[in-house]
Amino acid sequence: MPSVFKAANLDRPNTTLLAADPDLTFAMAANTAYPFELEAWITGRGDADFKVSFAGPAGALRVSMLWEWLVQDSTRFNGMLTAYPASPIILPLDQRAVLRLRGVLDNGPTAGSFQFLWAQSNRIPASTTVFRGSWITWDVVT
């Protein structure tokens, strides 16, 4: 299974604009399914919170994703997505957290990339960071 590990921390201060993480992504061919897993280690101040979304090529035949958000104090949030989110998911952040995502993306006739998009939920000067060592892995089912 191909994998990508972040080689460096990525800091985003003072922004609520969602942007794709340049490392936690993978290319998707047309008419191909991709089982995948992502684990992102994150830190930031509680007054920023964490805004996240996921995107992929238009015309997906099936999007099935389970996500889990674990905060440093052992608080846990989870959910299931059956489509790429139309609105970002806002998650509480107080110091450190981890986002785990796994699922199957059954791509339709349009090639493109799966993207992990993130930003601060509330703009503050202090950085929110996705740490090096965060990773994504996937397989190809034709």
C-alpha positions, 0 to 999 in steps of 0.5 A: 500500500502506498503511504505518505508521511509528513516530513515537516510540521505545517503551521497555519496562523491567523487563518480560517481559510480551508487549504489542502494539506500539501502532504496528506493527499493522493491521486485518484484515477477514474473508475477506481476505488481506494480504501484509505486511512489517514492519521493527523496529529494536531496542536493549537490553542483552544480558542482557535479550534480546528476546521476540517474538510475533505475533497475529491474528484467530482462524480464519486460513485461512493464516499464512505468515511469514518472519522474519529477526533481524540483530544488530549483530555481523552474527549472523543468525537466521531462520525460517518460521512457518505459524501464529501462535506458540503460544509467544514466540520468544526472540532474542539482543540485544546493543546493536542489532538489526533484525527483518524479517518478511514474509508473507501472512495469509489471514484467515478469518471473524473480523475483527480486527488483526495485532499485533506483540507484544514484551518483554524475555526477562529482566526488567532495569531498563534499557529495551529499545526499538523505535525510531521509523522502524520500520514495517509495510506491507500490501496487501489481496487480496479 
